Amino acid sequence: MNKEEALEYIHSINWTFCKPGLERIRELCEKLGNPQNSLKFIHVAGTNGKGSLCSMLSSVLKEQGYTVGLYTSPYIKCFNERMQINGEMISDSELAEITEKIKPIADSLEDKPTEFELVTAIAFEYFKKHRCDYVVLECGLGGRLDSTNIIENSVLSVITGIALDHTSILGDTVEKIAYEKAGIIKEGVPCLWCGDNAEAYGVISNVAKEKNAPLFKTEKSGVNIKNATLDGTFFDFDDYNNVKINLLGTYQVSNAINVLYAVKLLQKSGVKINKESVYKGLEKARWQARFEKISDTPLAIFDGGHNPQGVDSCVESIKSYFGNERVYVLTGVMADKDYTYISNKIGEIAACVFCITPNNPRALDAREYKKEFLRQNITAESYQSIDEAVCAALEMAKRMNKSLVCLGSLYMYSQVVDSVKKHSK
């Protein structure tokens, strides 16, 4: 089996939708010898901020000298991104090798695993093979019934925050979603709550008490942002002075502070992490599609804010970096998102909007998205292809000396970036 055959198998699984539960992934991993049981995990759930936190925390642990696994989803450009060790993606040959090992086991199960369950099992096997000291493990969806939640050896659970998203699956209230996310809390294992929603915290606190898990909250009021530009941010917090992060977006300071709290809890649990590793790890951390600069001429930024909370954060960052200057916005969303709210929020900073249809069956058609903007008296146009929209947006940005922000679904990232590179030349 080669990589193409492995991905064809992974992506072409057409087994009918299975009811939520951990039985399938548990059975699959048991037949593999439970690779996850030989690993130690920092388990991360939450509505937004998971990927950035995971990236920064894994970078810190790497700088300390640990062999660190990182499991995230979805991938942005390349499937291999989903499982990394010390910043290096799984190789094509290893992906094919492990998939070939797991395929006959998965096919033999009476209750077939889902695609995500299969990918999670591949990741566990990969991290075990390389004897990772720690794995920073991002939940796929929710937490309680997420495939990643069969792990037993958590050293820390982190819940980044709760907002309304995936309501058809996780529940239509903050409390219901919080209950699902709190499912990652393990008996006696410390949990870090990074959010600010009182209702969510109440639910999480109750679950932590039931599990005898010490619960800690982040407190960000003491932060001093010394300098924040599109070249990076410097800030002071607690006993850390002049911390630099290269991840852009004003919300990344909050994510970095969450990492500092996580580091402190890991240190209390006996994990050796020195200050130098924290400084270096935060500065070296990289994460695609989160207020990422993708072009200098004209200035173009991509941000994967695709739900109300994510869009709020992006708009706040735009106002911080650009002041009262309006920008051009290229955007596309899924039809199940609150696109009325999103379009209204975008209207606060947009001089003109370029609507596209992301490459996904759930995508909102660009023409319908345009109608929503026009209904709110926001100048907008729709395009049949992403490449056509990018070309038009870049041309106008150059002519009018404006910056371009590409905002919305992660499913449009790869095509947008490729088109920006092509038309910026």
Disulfide bonds with the S-S distance in Angstrom:
none
